[in-house]
Amino acid sequence: MIKGELQMIKVSKDRLVFGAILLVLIAVGEIVLHLLHVPAWPAFFIMIFFFVGHMDMKQVPAMLVGGPFGILNIIAVKIVVGLLMGLGLAQFTSILIYILFFVFLIIVLGEGIPVLFNNYAFMAFLFTATYMKTPEPANPFVLVAIMVVGGGIFVFCIQSIVKFLGKLAAAKAA
């Protein structure tokens, strides 16, 4: 409330149209992946990363490479934790060592190999680690395929929606 009056939130027509088209895209993606009996979250991760990254196309390679790299680290963590536990370390300590090492690599190699060692990789790794505790998790390679193909399709479609709305606005202005 400002000066005792309720202020109306103004939403542009373009945002409403974009939102409506995006909802259709999300629904179609969710339905298709559901029918394929695979989780949709990896594709939606890329969509969310894309929006968080202000739809900067320069960031897409880091998302589409770093995210899958993070997912595949779930395989490496199982191997390393198994080896460390075989040396007598507790599971918690072994997992902590792996996470610290992974973060260290992101910090040290992030400038040299930013497409691989980035925040997208770490976020995907953390979420995958939680997801793998669900009753019937999908194979990590399936998750990677969903992330790359589905996420790539989402990015392409979102960019197409933006371009389409830009052309409509230009035609309307002319």
C-alpha beads as a LAMMPS data file, in Angstrom:
LAMMPS data file: protein, C-alpha beads

174 atoms
173 bonds

1 atom types
1 bond types

-500.0 500.0 xlo xhi
-500.0 500.0 ylo yhi
-500.0 500.0 zlo zhi

Masses

1 110.0

Atoms # bond

1 1 1 0.000 0.000 0.000
2 1 1 1.240 3.401 -0.957
3 1 1 -0.416 6.410 0.684
4 1 1 -3.225 4.151 1.825
5 1 1 -4.185 3.058 -1.689
6 1 1 -3.831 -0.333 -3.261
7 1 1 -1.617 -0.022 -6.327
8 1 1 -2.343 -2.122 -9.409
9 1 1 0.487 -4.163 -10.768
10 1 1 0.968 -3.390 -14.412
11 1 1 1.832 -6.331 -16.624
12 1 1 2.643 -5.756 -20.251
13 1 1 0.716 -7.576 -22.945
14 1 1 4.027 -8.936 -24.282
15 1 1 4.802 -10.580 -20.935
16 1 1 1.333 -12.097 -20.804
17 1 1 1.701 -13.526 -24.317
18 1 1 5.234 -14.760 -23.571
19 1 1 4.002 -16.347 -20.341
20 1 1 1.087 -18.074 -22.049
21 1 1 3.281 -19.498 -24.811
22 1 1 5.884 -20.566 -22.260
23 1 1 3.233 -22.394 -20.234
24 1 1 2.214 -24.319 -23.349
25 1 1 5.881 -25.165 -23.985
26 1 1 6.327 -26.371 -20.401
27 1 1 3.149 -28.465 -20.545
28 1 1 4.148 -30.060 -23.862
29 1 1 7.649 -30.803 -22.547
30 1 1 6.301 -32.311 -19.354
31 1 1 3.742 -34.448 -21.206
32 1 1 6.250 -35.724 -23.786
33 1 1 8.819 -36.646 -21.146
34 1 1 6.118 -38.237 -18.995
35 1 1 4.997 -40.367 -21.945
36 1 1 8.630 -41.397 -22.457
37 1 1 8.760 -42.405 -18.764
38 1 1 11.756 -40.200 -18.034
39 1 1 12.144 -37.351 -15.561
40 1 1 11.680 -33.842 -16.927
41 1 1 13.797 -32.013 -14.357
42 1 1 17.089 -32.103 -16.301
43 1 1 15.505 -30.266 -19.251
44 1 1 13.841 -27.791 -16.907
45 1 1 17.180 -27.174 -15.188
46 1 1 18.530 -25.809 -18.461
47 1 1 15.430 -23.666 -18.908
48 1 1 15.853 -22.249 -15.394
49 1 1 19.597 -21.742 -15.895
50 1 1 18.793 -19.902 -19.126
51 1 1 16.369 -17.553 -17.398
52 1 1 18.703 -16.999 -14.439
53 1 1 21.447 -16.209 -16.962
54 1 1 19.207 -13.495 -18.481
55 1 1 18.755 -15.575 -21.650
56 1 1 22.374 -14.920 -22.602
57 1 1 23.108 -17.266 -25.492
58 1 1 26.829 -17.060 -24.684
59 1 1 26.102 -18.980 -21.460
60 1 1 24.241 -21.840 -23.165
61 1 1 27.370 -23.935 -23.919
62 1 1 28.382 -23.759 -20.250
63 1 1 24.870 -24.871 -19.294
64 1 1 24.673 -27.686 -21.832
65 1 1 28.157 -28.990 -21.023
66 1 1 28.570 -28.060 -17.363
67 1 1 25.153 -29.371 -16.332
68 1 1 25.704 -32.840 -17.820
69 1 1 29.236 -32.872 -16.379
70 1 1 27.694 -32.260 -12.976
71 1 1 25.242 -35.124 -13.469
72 1 1 28.018 -37.493 -14.551
73 1 1 30.002 -36.627 -11.443
74 1 1 27.492 -38.782 -9.592
75 1 1 29.298 -41.771 -11.118
76 1 1 32.704 -40.455 -10.085
77 1 1 31.574 -39.683 -6.543
78 1 1 30.387 -43.273 -6.063
79 1 1 33.740 -44.621 -7.223
80 1 1 35.844 -42.194 -5.186
81 1 1 33.718 -42.561 -2.058
82 1 1 33.970 -46.349 -2.377
83 1 1 37.755 -46.137 -2.652
84 1 1 38.059 -43.718 0.263
85 1 1 35.789 -45.850 2.429
86 1 1 37.953 -48.837 1.485
87 1 1 40.869 -46.913 2.996
88 1 1 38.951 -46.643 6.257
89 1 1 37.332 -43.221 5.930
90 1 1 33.724 -42.772 6.965
91 1 1 31.106 -42.269 4.251
92 1 1 30.399 -38.693 5.347
93 1 1 34.101 -37.816 5.289
94 1 1 34.562 -39.454 1.893
95 1 1 31.632 -37.546 0.382
96 1 1 32.856 -34.297 1.922
97 1 1 36.328 -34.810 0.439
98 1 1 34.827 -35.364 -3.008
99 1 1 32.591 -32.288 -2.782
100 1 1 35.478 -30.117 -1.590
101 1 1 37.683 -31.427 -4.399
102 1 1 34.946 -30.797 -6.985
103 1 1 34.425 -27.230 -5.745
104 1 1 38.203 -26.710 -5.741
105 1 1 38.368 -27.834 -9.383
106 1 1 35.554 -25.446 -10.297
107 1 1 37.442 -22.585 -8.652
108 1 1 40.859 -23.479 -10.082
109 1 1 39.796 -24.609 -13.562
110 1 1 36.726 -22.418 -13.946
111 1 1 38.588 -19.699 -15.807
112 1 1 40.557 -22.115 -17.983
113 1 1 37.707 -24.510 -18.813
114 1 1 34.565 -22.520 -17.949
115 1 1 32.338 -24.578 -20.237
116 1 1 32.975 -27.605 -17.994
117 1 1 33.875 -26.353 -14.533
118 1 1 31.133 -23.913 -13.577
119 1 1 28.227 -23.265 -11.240
120 1 1 25.868 -25.137 -13.578
121 1 1 27.956 -28.270 -13.086
122 1 1 27.898 -27.927 -9.319
123 1 1 24.160 -27.228 -9.160
124 1 1 23.387 -30.217 -11.399
125 1 1 25.698 -32.401 -9.296
126 1 1 24.016 -31.403 -6.033
127 1 1 20.523 -31.929 -7.361
128 1 1 21.458 -35.255 -8.958
129 1 1 22.927 -36.452 -5.676
130 1 1 19.593 -35.770 -3.990
131 1 1 17.597 -37.204 -6.895
132 1 1 19.583 -40.453 -6.841
133 1 1 18.132 -41.147 -3.387
134 1 1 14.621 -41.427 -4.854
135 1 1 13.130 -44.925 -5.140
136 1 1 13.794 -45.465 -8.868
137 1 1 16.249 -42.909 -10.228
138 1 1 17.005 -42.844 -13.936
139 1 1 20.425 -43.768 -15.259
140 1 1 22.770 -40.724 -15.214
141 1 1 23.348 -41.060 -18.962
142 1 1 19.598 -40.808 -19.543
143 1 1 19.544 -37.690 -17.361
144 1 1 22.356 -36.201 -19.459
145 1 1 20.472 -36.925 -22.679
146 1 1 17.328 -35.290 -21.292
147 1 1 19.317 -32.281 -20.139
148 1 1 21.111 -31.757 -23.446
149 1 1 18.300 -32.575 -25.859
150 1 1 15.336 -31.352 -23.814
151 1 1 17.199 -28.356 -22.419
152 1 1 18.485 -27.452 -25.873
153 1 1 14.954 -27.629 -27.241
154 1 1 13.696 -25.381 -24.435
155 1 1 16.404 -22.791 -25.131
156 1 1 15.668 -22.900 -28.866
157 1 1 11.928 -22.538 -28.290
158 1 1 12.329 -19.696 -25.802
159 1 1 14.589 -17.829 -28.234
160 1 1 12.050 -18.473 -30.989
161 1 1 9.228 -17.081 -28.846
162 1 1 11.274 -13.952 -28.109
163 1 1 12.087 -13.458 -31.810
164 1 1 8.458 -14.042 -32.804
165 1 1 7.211 -11.493 -30.278
166 1 1 9.898 -9.047 -31.450
167 1 1 8.708 -9.394 -35.042
168 1 1 5.104 -8.886 -33.964
169 1 1 6.072 -5.754 -32.065
170 1 1 8.062 -4.446 -35.061
171 1 1 5.161 -5.122 -37.422
172 1 1 2.753 -3.419 -35.053
173 1 1 5.023 -0.371 -34.759
174 1 1 5.384 -0.072 -38.558

Bonds

1 1 1 2
2 1 2 3
3 1 3 4
4 1 4 5
5 1 5 6
6 1 6 7
7 1 7 8
8 1 8 9
9 1 9 10
10 1 10 11
11 1 11 12
12 1 12 13
13 1 13 14
14 1 14 15
15 1 15 16
16 1 16 17
17 1 17 18
18 1 18 19
19 1 19 20
20 1 20 21
21 1 21 22
22 1 22 23
23 1 23 24
24 1 24 25
25 1 25 26
26 1 26 27
27 1 27 28
28 1 28 29
29 1 29 30
30 1 30 31
31 1 31 32
32 1 32 33
33 1 33 34
34 1 34 35
35 1 35 36
36 1 36 37
37 1 37 38
38 1 38 39
39 1 39 40
40 1 40 41
41 1 41 42
42 1 42 43
43 1 43 44
44 1 44 45
45 1 45 46
46 1 46 47
47 1 47 48
48 1 48 49
49 1 49 50
50 1 50 51
51 1 51 52
52 1 52 53
53 1 53 54
54 1 54 55
55 1 55 56
56 1 56 57
57 1 57 58
58 1 58 59
59 1 59 60
60 1 60 61
61 1 61 62
62 1 62 63
63 1 63 64
64 1 64 65
65 1 65 66
66 1 66 67
67 1 67 68
68 1 68 69
69 1 69 70
70 1 70 71
71 1 71 72
72 1 72 73
73 1 73 74
74 1 74 75
75 1 75 76
76 1 76 77
77 1 77 78
78 1 78 79
79 1 79 80
80 1 80 81
81 1 81 82
82 1 82 83
83 1 83 84
84 1 84 85
85 1 85 86
86 1 86 87
87 1 87 88
88 1 88 89
89 1 89 90
90 1 90 91
91 1 91 92
92 1 92 93
93 1 93 94
94 1 94 95
95 1 95 96
96 1 96 97
97 1 97 98
98 1 98 99
99 1 99 100
100 1 100 101
101 1 101 102
102 1 102 103
103 1 103 104
104 1 104 105
105 1 105 106
106 1 106 107
107 1 107 108
108 1 108 109
109 1 109 110
110 1 110 111
111 1 111 112
112 1 112 113
113 1 113 114
114 1 114 115
115 1 115 116
116 1 116 117
117 1 117 118
118 1 118 119
119 1 119 120
120 1 120 121
121 1 121 122
122 1 122 123
123 1 123 124
124 1 124 125
125 1 125 126
126 1 126 127
127 1 127 128
128 1 128 129
129 1 129 130
130 1 130 131
131 1 131 132
132 1 132 133
133 1 133 134
134 1 134 135
135 1 135 136
136 1 136 137
137 1 137 138
138 1 138 139
139 1 139 140
140 1 140 141
141 1 141 142
142 1 142 143
143 1 143 144
144 1 144 145
145 1 145 146
146 1 146 147
147 1 147 148
148 1 148 149
149 1 149 150
150 1 150 151
151 1 151 152
152 1 152 153
153 1 153 154
154 1 154 155
155 1 155 156
156 1 156 157
157 1 157 158
158 1 158 159
159 1 159 160
160 1 160 161
161 1 161 162
162 1 162 163
163 1 163 164
164 1 164 165
165 1 165 166
166 1 166 167
167 1 167 168
168 1 168 169
169 1 169 170
170 1 170 171
171 1 171 172
172 1 172 173
173 1 173 174
